[in-house]
Amino acid sequence: MKFIRLGLLTMLVSLFILGACKNPSSIGLEVDPSLALNSKIVDTSTVNAKLFKVDSFVSNYTNRSVLGFFKDPIFGTTTANLAVAFFTPNNNLTFGKNPVLDSAVLVLNFKDFIGDSLSNSFTVEVRQLDDFLYAEPLPRYFNNKSWATKGNIIASKTFNPKYRDSIIIQDIIVGKKDTVKKVIPQLRIRLDPTFITDNILKADSLSLLSSKEFNSYFKGLFLSFKQSDIKQNGGLFSFDTNTTGAAKLELFYKTTSSTNVKDTLSKSFNVNGSSGLAVNQVLWNFTNTPVQTELQSAAKNSNKLYFKGLNGTEAKIDIPYLKRLKSLGSNISINRAELILTVEAGTQIPYKPLPRLRIYKWDIANRPVFLADESPFDGRNFGVNLIDGIYNRTSNKYVFNITNHIQDLLIGKSKDYGTFISTTEYGATSNPNLEISNSSNVLNNLRRSVVGGSNSNYKIQLKVYYTDQK
């Protein structure tokens, strides 16, 4: 490579390069000035981006669960219901002599909220499942599964969305005087005491042998919002169903001791989301929305790209200009390649953009795999989750470092079977034949983003820094 230190020549070459790019708003091909001055530039076409609908996703084994009904003027309605099963506190469970229930409370710790928090109160209704959820091993369930219930409402609670406020509750201490304590923000739903007494405290011993027998008998609970009570746009709440004890059914009851003394006891039936016991039913309705217009468009490119938390949409990315770069020969070295998506002005209010977008590709069998820049099975990788895609509030952009991916496509080391932008935080496995796992974070983000596709003001860009090493 020839390095020339003449300032004037450097300036002239830079001007020549800038002038050679006929469409800088769509793709910028820039040369690092510290590299060889005999680098070349290729005029290219726009990056293609097409929005499409996600049909379904695995909605248990997640870190969070979601509940609510939300009407977004751009994205339509999202309905999130929750089915849960329980681990028993121990095997061969008993409640002692003559148990009498004081209270039964379903506890869910708040994590996040999106929606109308000022003019809304929400009513959550609880029913008993009439479907088997628990199994050994526990299967993976999808968000579009319909769950049968026994119909009768066994609990109902109306509450305001004070999801950030700690609360004071009664603290029942076995063998001591009850007191009060402050707990983290949580939704506490009192269940019908007759239902709990008949179905749990009075359950036969065979039904209480283990979690498997208990859930085969009891099945579980199904939570949903009463939609007729929701005003304005409603909202969606997320809860911690992963941390042990964060989601649970708490029973407080009195029993008679061996000395004929009444004792107050408690038992907790945990909802372990990490074990698959919390399953979300998530339904989207895009009818008469801008999202539906883009999904139904026959155009090759989407004018705008709509990404929402809880999945629902993805975008397929195509880079036709690579054919022209290939025509330069095998001596082209990619120093850095950035895929840039810009959030459209005005769409950040009233709902904030997603904190991060993700990128992945298909292998020859149409299975999701990481790009070379992120794959744990590629020695050049920057690390899983380390190729950016994080929302920059100053520039209103998401930027992905896909340098090795572009280099591999350029030299024919890999083939593009499909590259996608998604809201799903995929995890890595130790299996090179199935390197991406179903994401436990799929329900973590409630926000949404509107970014430019072929829209000229916010057009998706690919910026490539390269060297011709001839």
ZIWO-V639374 format. One line per field, one symbol per residue. ss: DSSP state (2 for helix, 1 for strand, 0 for the rest). phi: phi as a letter, one per 20 degrees, with the letter a starting at -180 (. if undefined). psi: psi as a letter, one per 20 degrees, with the letter a starting at -180 (. if undefined). A space follows every 50 residues. Layout:
ss = ???
phi = ???
psi = ???
This chain:
ss = 00000022222222222222000000111100000000000000000111 11100001000001111111110001111111110010000000001111 11111111111111100000111111111000000000000100000011 11111111110000001111100000001111100111110022222222 20002222002222222200111110222000011111110000001111 11111100000111111111002220011111111000022222220000 00011111000011111100022222000001111111111110000000 00000101111100000110000000000000000001010100001111 10222222222000000011110000110000000110000000000111 11000000001111111100
phi = .dddeegffgffffffffffefcffebddddffeefeefdccfceffebc fbeefabfdcldfcccbqbcddfedndcdcdcdccceffaflfcdnelfc feaccedcefcbbcpeeedddcdddccefccedfbcfffeddfefedfce nffdabbdbefefdefcdcfdedfncffccbecfgbecdeegffffffec fdfffffdfaffffffeempccdbefffeedlemrcddcedefgnfcadd ddbdbeffemdfdecbbddeeeffenedceedcdceglcgffgffefeff defcdddcfmmobbcedccffgffffffoeefdeeaccecddfffneece dffgfbdccbceefemdfcffgfcffddfefeofmddmnefeffelcdcd ecgfffffffenfcceeqccdbeeefdededfebedefefdfdfddfbcd cfdegfecffccdcdbceef
psi = qpppjogghggggghgghhioimhhgppoqppiiaqijqrqpprrqpppp qrppgrrpjrkqhqqqpappophgibqpporppqrqpqhrqlpqjaplpp pgqppppppqgrqpboigjqqqopqprpqkqpgproqprpqqhjpppqrj gppiqpppqqmmiipqrprpooppjrpqaqqprrpqpoopqohgggghig hjqrhhijhrhghghhghgaqpprqohiiprcibrpqqqojgppihprop pprqrprhjkppqprqqpoqonhijjipppoppqojplrhghghhipiqh qpgqpopqrjbgqrppppniihhhhhiiajjppohqpppppppppiiipi pqqphqrqqrrqahjkqprqqhiipijpiiqiqpjkkcjppohgikqppp okghggghhgjjhrqoippqpripnqrqrjoiimiprppijhjhpiaqqo rqejphhkppqoppprpok.
